[in-house]
Amino acid sequence: MDKLACIVRTLSRTRRKDYENYVVNAVWQRLADPSIGRRDLSRMSDSLGQIGLYPSSGDDFVVQPDLHLPNDCLEQCLLARYDHLFGGTSAYDGTIADIGDVVGGATPSKKRPEYYSHDGIGWITPRDLSNTSDKFIAHGADGITMAGYNSCSVKKLPAGTVLFSSRAPIGYIAIATDEVTTNQGFKSVVPHTEIGTAFVYCFLVCNKDRIADAGSGTTFPEVSGKTMAGIELALPNINLCAKFEEWAAPLLEQQRCLEEENRQLGNLRDTLLPKLMSGEIDVSSVSAE
């Protein structure tokens, strides 16, 4: 079978999520079947009206999602590609400690207001992730000052770290876009350079229930740093990780940009809507043409 590169395009004006999801899943099911050839995929392309197929000269076919897709569809493309490349291995021969450094967090004393500043070092709590559906984060509701940072065992985490809430509840996941810190409600993973953020993120998303099941505690379950580091996995091929990271980088960046655009639009809406409702801004004379 000829090597293929597949771009999933959403041409439907309705942009219905259920249809887009169907298209993405259909593509991956077809690509996973070695008996499917170019002609079969082209017929599928014609029938769906959504998929374009292009020859590739690489060692493996490359599936490149259209970066104009909505964020949730880009997420499905990312996870589907991860599953295609790494989901076939069931035998565990390593742990999370082999793909990244597990780092906890801490909380500066709340009795010392000088330890906190909204403009300070980004300090993330599970509540910050519960209040948003965003995948990327650089700052929470609170920031900490350098004095607050020096007052406790909190650690700075580099951009690209995958944050994972380890209690109340277990399983909130986000990617740090800047240097951040967290409270003790996280067991974050700083990816090893040869593994990359994309693999670590996808692994945690796909295994968060298994990690949650490993938690312990009488009041509420919690995953300790030792438990998190010891979660078993199938060690990925380093070269495949590099290819996956290169493929995923523009997709992740587009997701980040879409989230930023949504935040800006939300802020604009919150600013303008009250003024429109109160009549402070009058648009009655504005032409619709």
VOBA-1610 file (N, C-alpha, C; in pm, whole numbers, padded with zeros to 5 digits, always signed):
BEGIN
Met+00085-00120+00000Met+00000+00000+00000Met+00088+00124+00000Asp+00055+00218-00085Asp+00132+00342-00091Asp+00125+00413+00042Lys+00236+00480+00077Lys+00236+00562+00199Lys+00144+00682+00178Leu+00073+00716+00280Leu-00029+00820+00267Leu-00012+00927+00373Ala-00048+01046+00335Ala-00064+01154+00434Ala-00209+01198+00424Cys-00274+01212+00533Cys-00417+01242+00534Cys-00444+01370+00610Ile-00513+01464+00545Ile-00553+01588+00612Ile-00703+01584+00632Val-00744+01587+00757Val-00886+01587+00789Val-00937+01729+00780Arg-01027+01754+00686Arg-01079+01888+00668Arg-01227+01892+00705Thr-01268+01993+00769Thr-01410+02012+00798Thr-01464+02118+00703Leu-01539+02073+00602Leu-01594+02164+00503Leu-01741+02194+00531Ser-01801+02112+00616Ser-01943+02130+00645Ser-01968+02265+00711Arg-02063+02340+00661Arg-02095+02470+00718Arg-02162+02457+00855Thr-02222+02340+00881Thr-02290+02322+01009Thr-02189+02305+01121Arg-02069+02253+01091Arg-01963+02231+01190Arg-02017+02157+01312Arg-02099+02056+01287Arg-02155+01978+01396Arg-02048+01890+01457Lys-02038+01892+01589Lys-01933+01817+01657Lys-01947+01667+01635Asp-02072+01616+01635Asp-02088+01473+01621Asp-02043+01427+01482Tyr-02063+01510+01380Tyr-02020+01474+01246Tyr-01868+01481+01234Glu-01809+01587+01292Glu-01664+01600+01288Glu-01597+01483+01360Asn-01654+01445+01475Asn-01598+01333+01550Asn-01607+01204+01469Tyr-01719+01188+01398Tyr-01738+01069+01315Tyr-01631+01062+01206Val-01603+01177+01145Val-01503+01182+01038Val-01366+01142+01090Val-01326+01203+01202Val-01195+01173+01259Val-01182+01025+01291Asn-01284+00969+01356Asn-01279+00828+01393Asn-01278+00738+01270Ala-01353+00776+01169Ala-01358+00695+01047Ala-01223+00691+00978Val-01154+00805+00975Val-01021+00810+00913Val-00925+00716+00984Trp-00923+00725+01116Trp-00827+00644+01191Trp-00856+00496+01180Gln-00983+00458+01178Gln-01016+00318+01162Gln-00968+00266+01027Arg-00981+00350+00925Arg-00936+00309+00792Arg-00783+00299+00786Leu-00715+00398+00840Leu-00570+00399+00834Leu-00509+00284+00913Ala-00580+00236+01015Ala-00528+00128+01097Ala-00541-00007+01028Asp-00618-00014+00918Asp-00639-00139+00846Asp-00539-00150+00731Pro-00441-00242+00740Pro-00337-00251+00635Pro-00390-00296+00501Ser-00512-00351+00497Ser-00567-00399+00369Ser-00631-00287+00289Ile-00644-00169+00350Ile-00707-00057+00281Ile-00604+00015+00194Gly-00634+00030+00066Gly-00543+00097-00026Gly-00586+00237-00061Arg-00507+00301-00149Arg-00534+00438-00188Arg-00673+00453-00251Arg-00710+00359-00338Arg-00839+00371-00406Arg-00954+00362-00306Asp-00942+00272-00207Asp-01046+00260-00105Asp-01061+00388-00026Leu-00946+00447+00012Leu-00949+00570+00091Leu-01003+00686+00008Ser-00972+00686-00121Ser-01024+00792-00207Ser-01176+00784-00218Arg-01228+00661-00228Arg-01373+00645-00232Arg-01436+00692-00102Met-01369+00661+00010Met-01419+00708+00138Met-01416+00860+00142Ser-01312+00919+00081Ser-01301+01064+00077Ser-01418+01124+00001Asp-01451+01064-00113Asp-01561+01117-00194Asp-01693+01106-00120Ser-01713+00993-00051Ser-01842+00972+00015Ser-01861+01062+00135Leu-01755+01091+00207Leu-01766+01177+00325Leu-01761+01324+00287Gly-01691+01356+00179Gly-01678+01496+00140Gly-01595+01575+00239Gln-01510+01506+00314Gln-01440+01573+00422Gln-01289+01549+00419Ile-01244+01451+00344Ile-01106+01406+00362Ile-01028+01419+00233Gly-00908+01475+00239Gly-00819+01482+00124Gly-00699+01392+00148Leu-00656+01317+00046Leu-00545+01224+00061Leu-00430+01268-00029Tyr-00309+01264+00025Tyr-00194+01309-00048Tyr-00079+01210-00031Pro-00002+01183-00137Pro+00110+01088-00125Pro+00219+01145-00036Ser+00288+01058+00034Ser+00398+01098+00121Ser+00519+01012+00090Ser+00637+01073+00092Ser+00759+00999+00061Ser+00832+00955+00187Gly+00773+00977+00305Gly+00838+00944+00432Gly+00837+00795+00458Asp+00899+00756+00571Asp+00905+00616+00609Asp+00771+00567+00664Asp+00686+00659+00703Asp+00557+00623+00760Asp+00457+00728+00714Phe+00329+00688+00704Phe+00230+00789+00668Phe+00218+00888+00783Val+00186+01010+00747Val+00171+01116+00846Val+00031+01172+00835Val-00041+01172+00944Val-00175+01228+00947Val-00164+01368+01003Gln-00201+01466+00921Gln-00189+01605+00961Gln-00327+01667+00971Pro-00375+01693+01093Pro-00508+01753+01106Pro-00510+01895+01054Asp-00619+01932+00990Asp-00638+02070+00947Asp-00643+02158+01072Leu-00552+02254+01082Leu-00544+02336+01201Leu-00656+02438+01211His-00749+02436+01116His-00866+02522+01127His-00982+02449+01195Leu-00961+02323+01232Leu-01064+02250+01302Leu-01086+02308+01441Pro-01206+02288+01498Pro-01228+02331+01637Pro-01134+02259+01732Asn-01115+02315+01850Asn-01017+02264+01944Asn-01044+02120+01985Asp-01171+02086+02004Asp-01199+01950+02049Asp-01166+01847+01942Cys-01180+01885+01815Cys-01143+01793+01707Cys-00992+01778+01696Leu-00919+01887+01718Leu-00773+01878+01722Leu-00729+01785+01834Glu-00800+01792+01946Glu-00768+01704+02059Glu-00789+01558+02022Gln-00897+01530+01951Gln-00923+01392+01909Gln-00817+01344+01811Cys-00773+01432+01722Cys-00667+01395+01629Cys-00539+01360+01704Leu-00507+01441+01805Leu-00386+01418+01884Leu-00393+01283+01955Leu-00503+01256+02022Leu-00515+01131+02098Leu-00524+01010+02006Ala-00588+01028+01890Ala-00597+00917+01795Ala-00460+00882+01739Arg-00380+00984+01710Arg-00244+00960+01659Arg-00160+00891+01766Tyr-00173+00936+01890Tyr-00101+00872+02001Tyr-00140+00725+02012Asp-00268+00697+02007Asp-00315+00560+02019Asp-00265+00475+01904His-00260+00533+01785His-00213+00459+01668His-00065+00422+01682Leu+00014+00516+01733Leu+00159+00493+01742Leu+00199+00411+01863Phe+00128+00432+01976Phe+00176+00374+02101Phe+00073+00284+02171Gly-00047+00275+02116Gly-00151+00202+02187Gly-00151+00052+02168Gly-00066+00001+02079Gly-00069-00142+02051Gly+00010-00227+02148Thr+00089-00165+02235Thr+00173-00242+02328Thr+00104-00255+02461Ser+00090-00379+02510Ser+00020-00402+02636Ser+00114-00439+02750Ala+00234-00486+02719Ala+00327-00529+02822Ala+00396-00408+02885Tyr+00395-00399+03017Tyr+00461-00290+03088Tyr+00607-00326+03114Asp+00695-00233+03078Asp+00838-00255+03105Asp+00904-00130+03160Gly+00823-00036+03210Gly+00878+00086+03268Gly+00775+00154+03355Thr+00808+00273+03403Thr+00717+00351+03487Thr+00720+00498+03444Ile+00632+00578+03503Ile+00630+00720+03472Ile+00766+00783+03501Ala+00836+00733+03602Ala+00968+00787+03636Ala+01066+00774+03521Asp+01039+00684+03426Asp+01128+00665+03312Asp+01101+00765+03200Ile+00987+00835+03206Ile+00956+00930+03099Ile+00955+01075+03148Gly+00964+01095+03279Gly+00964+01231+03331Gly+00988+01234+03480Asp+01016+01352+03530Asp+01037+01372+03674Asp+00905+01412+03738Val+00863+01339+03840Val+00740+01370+03912Val+00770+01472+04021Val+00699+01583+04018Val+00725+01695+04110Val+00595+01735+04179Gly+00601+01748+04312Gly+00486+01793+04388Gly+00487+01944+04405Gly+00403+01994+04492Gly+00395+02138+04515Gly+00380+02169+04663Ala+00355+02293+04694Ala+00340+02337+04832Ala+00263+02467+04836Thr+00220+02505+04956Thr+00142+02628+04976Thr+00211+02719+05076Pro+00250+02839+05034Pro+00302+02936+05131Pro+00194+02971+05233Ser+00234+03012+05351Ser+00139+03043+05458Ser+00036+03146+05413Lys-00091+03114+05431Lys-00199+03206+05398Lys-00207+03321+05498Lys-00138+03306+05610Lys-00139+03412+05711Lys-00044+03526+05677Arg+00032+03506+05571Arg+00130+03607+05530Arg+00089+03664+05395Pro+00012+03772+05394Pro-00036+03829+05266Pro+00076+03870+05174Glu+00194+03900+05230Glu+00305+03939+05145Glu+00360+03823+05062Tyr+00312+03703+05090Tyr+00354+03587+05012Tyr+00275+03572+04882Tyr+00172+03653+04867Tyr+00084+03636+04752Tyr+00070+03765+04673Ser+00067+03752+04542Ser+00047+03866+04453Ser-00006+03813+04321His-00111+03875+04270His-00168+03828+04144His-00066+03838+04030Asp+00025+03932+04041Asp+00126+03950+03937Asp+00253+03871+03966Gly+00248+03784+04065Gly+00367+03709+04103Gly+00389+03585+04018Ile+00466+03492+04071Ile+00494+03366+04004Ile+00364+03287+03993Gly+00337+03231+03876Gly+00216+03151+03858Gly+00210+03037+03959Trp+00098+03028+04029Trp+00079+02924+04132Trp-00057+02861+04108Ile-00058+02734+04072Ile-00178+02667+04026Ile-00232+02573+04132Thr-00363+02574+04149Thr-00431+02480+04238Thr-00532+02399+04156Pro-00577+02284+04207Pro-00680+02208+04134Pro-00805+02291+04106Arg-00837+02384+04195Arg-00955+02468+04171Arg-00939+02551+04044Asp-00817+02595+04015Asp-00795+02672+03893Asp-00832+02590+03769Leu-00802+02461+03773Leu-00835+02376+03659Leu-00982+02339+03657Ser-01046+02336+03774Ser-01188+02302+03778Ser-01274+02415+03722Asn-01219+02535+03720Asn-01294+02652+03674Asn-01274+02681+03526Thr-01207+02594+03456Thr-01182+02618+03314Thr-01174+02485+03240Ser-01205+02489+03112Ser-01186+02372+03027Ser-01059+02385+02945Asp-00982+02490+02968Asp-00859+02512+02892Asp-00756+02404+02920Lys-00680+02375+02818Lys-00576+02274+02826Lys-00442+02334+02870Phe-00424+02463+02845Phe-00297+02530+02873Phe-00315+02632+02985Ile-00213+02648+03066Ile-00224+02740+03179Ile-00087+02797+03213Ala-00086+02923+03254Ala+00037+02989+03296Ala+00020+03059+03430His-00106+03077+03471His-00132+03150+03595His-00267+03108+03649Gly-00278+03104+03781Gly-00403+03072+03845Gly-00469+03196+03903Ala-00564+03175+03992Ala-00631+03288+04056Ala-00534+03366+04143Asp-00436+03297+04199Asp-00335+03361+04283Asp-00196+03340+04223Gly-00107+03432+04255Gly+00033+03415+04226Gly+00109+03426+04357Ile+00232+03384+04359Ile+00311+03395+04481Ile+00433+03484+04456Thr+00473+03555+04558Thr+00591+03641+04550Thr+00717+03556+04569Met+00830+03617+04546Met+00956+03546+04568Met+00970+03509+04715Ala+00920+03597+04804Ala+00924+03566+04947Ala+00840+03442+04977Gly+00724+03433+04915Gly+00640+03315+04932Gly+00706+03191+04876Tyr+00769+03207+04762Tyr+00838+03093+04700Tyr+00950+03041+04791Asn+01024+03132+04850Asn+01136+03093+04935Asn+01093+03041+05071Ser+00964+03061+05105Ser+00918+03024+05238Ser+00879+02877+05252Cys+00870+02807+05142Cys+00822+02668+05149Cys+00893+02583+05044Ser+00848+02460+05030Ser+00915+02365+04941Ser+00860+02366+04799Val+00782+02469+04764Val+00728+02477+04629Val+00841+02484+04528Lys+00820+02423+04410Lys+00923+02416+04307Lys+00872+02477+04177Lys+00962+02542+04105Lys+00928+02596+03973Lys+00932+02484+03870Leu+00829+02485+03786Leu+00816+02385+03681Leu+00830+02454+03546Pro+00911+02400+03456Pro+00932+02468+03326Pro+00812+02457+03234Ala+00807+02546+03136Ala+00704+02536+03032Ala+00712+02398+02967Gly+00598+02342+02938Gly+00593+02207+02881Gly+00567+02100+02985Thr+00572+02138+03113Thr+00538+02043+03219Thr+00390+02007+03209Val+00358+01881+03233Val+00219+01837+03234Val+00171+01831+03379Leu+00078+01920+03413Leu+00024+01924+03549Leu-00084+01818+03565Phe-00079+01747+03678Phe-00176+01640+03705Phe-00222+01651+03849Ser-00351+01682+03868Ser-00401+01696+04005Ser-00408+01559+04071Ser-00354+01551+04192Ser-00342+01422+04260Ser-00441+01405+04373Arg-00528+01504+04395Arg-00633+01491+04496Arg-00738+01600+04474Ala-00855+01570+04523Ala-00966+01667+04528Ala-00989+01748+04401Pro-01015+01688+04288Pro-01013+01545+04259Pro-00882+01504+04190Ile-00870+01376+04166Ile-00757+01323+04090Ile-00790+01331+03941Gly-00696+01382+03861Gly-00712+01369+03717Gly-00733+01494+03636Tyr-00729+01615+03698Tyr-00726+01736+03616Tyr-00588+01745+03550Ile-00587+01775+03421Ile-00461+01776+03346Ile-00450+01905+03267Ala-00331+01964+03267Ala-00305+02085+03188Ala-00158+02090+03153Ile-00126+02172+03054Ile+00013+02190+03012Ile+00057+02332+03047Ala+00168+02344+03114Ala+00220+02477+03152Ala+00279+02545+03030Thr+00236+02668+03004Thr+00290+02744+02892Thr+00402+02837+02934Asp+00425+02845+03062Asp+00531+02928+03117Asp+00580+02861+03245Glu+00681+02916+03306Glu+00729+02863+03433Glu+00621+02883+03538Val+00582+02777+03607Val+00475+02784+03706Val+00515+02707+03832Thr+00435+02725+03935Thr+00443+02644+04056Thr+00303+02590+04084Thr+00291+02494+04174Thr+00161+02440+04211Thr+00154+02421+04362Asn+00033+02401+04411Asn+00020+02361+04551Asn+00039+02211+04562Gln+00016+02157+04681Gln+00041+02015+04705Gln-00063+01925+04643Gly-00161+01982+04575Gly-00264+01901+04510Gly-00225+01849+04373Phe-00098+01859+04340Phe-00050+01811+04210Phe+00069+01716+04224Lys+00074+01623+04133Lys+00195+01544+04108Lys+00223+01559+03959Ser+00293+01666+03926Ser+00315+01701+03786Ser+00432+01624+03729Val+00435+01614+03597Val+00542+01540+03529Val+00618+01634+03437Val+00747+01651+03466Val+00836+01727+03378Val+00894+01628+03278Pro+00852+01633+03151Pro+00893+01530+03056Pro+01043+01528+03033His+01100+01410+03021His+01238+01399+02977His+01247+01448+02833Thr+01358+01511+02801Thr+01374+01574+02670Thr+01348+01478+02555Glu+01395+01355+02569Glu+01381+01259+02460Glu+01238+01203+02448Ile+01155+01230+02547Ile+01016+01182+02545Ile+00921+01288+02492Gly+00928+01406+02549Gly+00848+01518+02500Gly+00715+01534+02571Thr+00663+01656+02563Thr+00538+01690+02629Thr+00419+01615+02571Ala+00414+01601+02439Ala+00297+01542+02374Ala+00272+01399+02423Phe+00377+01319+02431Phe+00360+01181+02475Phe+00313+01176+02619Val+00378+01254+02707Val+00342+01252+02849Val+00197+01297+02867Tyr+00159+01404+02798Tyr+00021+01453+02809Tyr-00078+01345+02768Cys-00056+01285+02651Cys-00150+01184+02601Cys-00154+01063+02692Phe-00038+01021+02743Phe-00036+00906+02834Phe-00121+00934+02957Leu-00106+01052+03016Leu-00181+01084+03138Leu-00330+01095+03110Val-00367+01154+02996Val-00509+01164+02960Val-00569+01024+02945Cys-00497+00937+02879Cys-00550+00803+02851Cys-00546+00711+02972Asn-00469+00747+03074Asn-00452+00658+03190Asn-00492+00724+03322Lys-00565+00836+03316Lys-00596+00906+03441Lys-00686+00823+03533Asp-00774+00742+03476Asp-00858+00657+03561Asp-00774+00550+03631Arg-00680+00494+03561Arg-00592+00393+03622Arg-00507+00454+03733Ile-00462+00578+03709Ile-00384+00647+03813Ile-00472+00678+03933Ala-00596+00722+03907Ala-00688+00752+04017Ala-00716+00628+04101Asp-00727+00513+04035Asp-00753+00389+04107Asp-00638+00351+04199Ala-00518+00404+04170Ala-00401+00373+04253Ala-00393+00462+04377Gly-00482+00563+04384Gly-00480+00654+04498Gly-00527+00586+04626Ser-00491+00645+04738Ser-00531+00591+04869Ser-00562+00706+04962Gly-00632+00676+05070Gly-00667+00779+05167Gly-00803+00752+05228Thr-00821+00789+05354Thr-00947+00763+05423Thr-01049+00874+05399Thr-01005+01000+05405Thr-01097+01113+05384Thr-01129+01128+05236Phe-01027+01137+05152Phe-01045+01140+05007Phe-00919+01079+04945Pro-00935+01014+04830Pro-00820+00948+04766Pro-00714+01051+04725Glu-00589+01010+04735Glu-00478+01094+04692Glu-00369+01005+04634Val-00306+01054+04528Val-00194+00983+04467Val-00065+01046+04517Ser+00017+00968+04583Ser+00143+01019+04635Ser+00246+01029+04522Gly+00354+01102+04550Gly+00460+01114+04451Gly+00520+00980+04416Lys+00538+00894+04516Lys+00595+00760+04492Lys+00502+00676+04406Thr+00372+00684+04437Thr+00275+00608+04358Thr+00273+00658+04214Met+00272+00791+04197Met+00268+00848+04063Met+00391+00805+03982Ala+00507+00815+04043Ala+00629+00778+03972Ala+00634+00630+03937Gly+00561+00549+04015Gly+00565+00405+03993Gly+00456+00350+03903Ile+00371+00437+03849Ile+00267+00390+03755Ile+00334+00325+03635Glu+00294+00203+03607Glu+00360+00127+03501Glu+00313+00169+03363Leu+00404+00151+03268Leu+00372+00181+03128Leu+00465+00103+03037Ala+00429+00100+02910Ala+00516+00041+02809Ala+00611+00150+02760Leu+00739+00132+02779Leu+00835+00234+02740Leu+00827+00259+02590Pro+00811+00385+02548Pro+00798+00415+02405Pro+00933+00415+02335Asn+00928+00393+02205Asn+01047+00405+02122Asn+01088+00552+02115Ile+01214+00580+02144Ile+01260+00719+02151Ile+01246+00789+02016Asn+01281+00722+01908Asn+01269+00783+01775Asn+01123+00813+01740Leu+01035+00723+01781Leu+00893+00745+01756Leu+00841+00862+01838Cys+00892+00876+01960Cys+00854+00990+02043Cys+00895+01122+01978Ala+01016+01123+01920Ala+01064+01244+01854Ala+00975+01279+01735Lys+00935+01180+01657Lys+00846+01205+01543Lys+00709+01254+01590Phe+00661+01193+01697Phe+00530+01233+01749Phe+00534+01375+01803Glu+00642+01411+01872Glu+00655+01546+01926Glu+00661+01648+01813Glu+00735+01616+01707Glu+00745+01708+01593Glu+00609+01724+01525Trp+00536+01613+01511Trp+00404+01618+01449Trp+00305+01697+01535Ala+00313+01678+01667Ala+00214+01735+01758Ala+00239+01883+01788Ala+00363+01930+01774Ala+00398+02066+01814Ala+00307+02173+01751Pro+00287+02174+01619Pro+00200+02278+01562Pro+00054+02262+01605Leu+00010+02139+01628Leu-00126+02117+01673Leu-00146+02175+01813Leu-00051+02148+01903Leu-00060+02200+02039Leu-00055+02353+02039Glu+00031+02409+01954Glu+00041+02554+01947Glu-00090+02615+01896Gln-00152+02550+01799Gln-00280+02601+01749Gln-00388+02592+01857Gln-00387+02485+01933Gln-00483+02474+02043Gln-00463+02586+02144Arg-00337+02615+02174Arg-00308+02724+02268Arg-00358+02858+02214Cys-00334+02882+02086Cys-00379+03008+02024Cys-00531+03018+02025Leu-00600+02908+01998Leu-00746+02909+01998Leu-00800+02940+02137Glu-00736+02884+02239Glu-00779+02913+02376Glu-00758+03060+02409Glu-00646+03116+02365Glu-00618+03256+02391Glu-00720+03345+02318Glu-00753+03311+02195Glu-00854+03386+02121Glu-00989+03379+02192Asn-01025+03262+02242Asn-01151+03247+02313Asn-01155+03333+02439Arg-01042+03340+02510Arg-01037+03423+02630Arg-01054+03570+02594Gln-00988+03613+02488Gln-00999+03753+02447Gln-01141+03787+02404Leu-01203+03696+02330Leu-01341+03718+02288Leu-01436+03719+02408Gly-01409+03633+02505Gly-01490+03631+02625Gly-01478+03760+02703Asn-01357+03811+02713Asn-01337+03939+02783Asn-01406+04053+02710Leu-01398+04049+02576Leu-01465+04153+02496Leu-01617+04147+02515Arg-01671+04026+02515Arg-01815+04009+02538Arg-01855+04064+02675Asp-01777+04028+02778Asp-01811+04071+02913Asp-01802+04223+02929Thr-01717+04285+02848Thr-01704+04431+02853Thr-01818+04501+02779Leu-01849+04449+02660Leu-01947+04517+02575Leu-02091+04487+02611Leu-02120+04365+02653Leu-02260+04327+02674Leu-02332+04415+02775Pro-02273+04443+02892Pro-02344+04531+02986Pro-02369+04671+02929Lys-02274+04721+02850Lys-02291+04854+02791Lys-02398+04853+02683Leu-02409+04743+02611Leu-02515+04731+02510Leu-02651+04719+02577Met-02657+04643+02685Met-02785+04624+02754Met-02832+04752+02822Ser-02737+04832+02871Ser-02774+04955+02942Ser-02799+05071+02847Gly-02762+05055+02722Gly-02780+05163+02625Gly-02662+05257+02619Glu-02558+05229+02697Glu-02439+05314+02693Glu-02378+05313+02553Ile-02387+05198+02489Ile-02345+05186+02348Ile-02470+05164+02264Asp-02493+05251+02169Asp-02612+05244+02084Asp-02570+05199+01944Val-02624+05085+01902Val-02590+05032+01770Val-02711+05038+01675Ser-02813+05112+01714Ser-02934+05115+01632Ser-02911+05176+01495Ser-02809+05262+01486Ser-02783+05329+01357Ser-02682+05256+01272Val-02631+05144+01323Val-02530+05067+01248Val-02598+04983+01142Ser-02550+04994+01020Ser-02608+04916+00910Ser-02559+04773+00916Ala-02646+04681+00882Ala-02611+04539+00881Ala-02535+04501+00754Glu-02533+04590+00656Glu-02466+04558+00528Glu-02317+04578+00541
//
